[in-house]
Amino acid sequence: MNNVSSNKLDWPKPPSALPQNKLNLPPNGSVVTVAGLVLVRQKPGTASGVVFLTLEDEFGVFNIIIWPNIFKKYRNQIIGGRMLRITGKIQKENNIIHIIANTIEDISSMLDDLLSKNTIK
């Protein structure tokens, strides 16, 4: 029997980012924040305007679903961002986990900060 309570709320909450290796902890429908490098942007013609993103952190990849109204609101961040922080509801079905995006923040400037701090002068 599993000793971990499904009501246990010990995963990072927004605005902290949940690492990919902890994505299985929150129950289905929980609001979570994830962050990572943008690997893939897809907007299939057959998907009725839905955009699919793949983000990667140091532990693995996140599947992100972006509905057309959210894409319209955060278009610049989605298209221009190299690293994004996304808050949305977690959707779990048949051992597949997606995040349904609600808010999207371009945090690419954090990459620039890393580069400037690690550049030899």
C-alpha positions, 0 to 999 in steps of 0.5 A: 500500500502506498504510504504517500497521501494524495493530499500531500502538498509538498511539490513546488507551487507557482511561481517556483518551478516544478522539475520534470522528475517531480511531475508525477507528484501533483494530482491530476488537475493541479496548477503547477509551474514548469520552466525549461528551454524550448526544444520544439514548437508545433502548430499542426494544421489539423490541430485547430489552432492548438500549439504544442511545445516541448520544454526541457529542464535538467531532468527531462522534457515537458509536454505543453498544450497551448489553446488558441486564446492563450497563444494569441495572448502570449504569442510573442513569448511563445515565438521568441522565447528560448526559455519559458516559465509556464503555469497551467493545469496538469493533465495525466492520462494513460501515463502521459503528462501534459501541462495545459498552459494558462500563463507564459513568461519568457525568461530567456534573459536568465540565459543571458545572465548565465553567459555574462557571469561565466564569460572570461574577461 
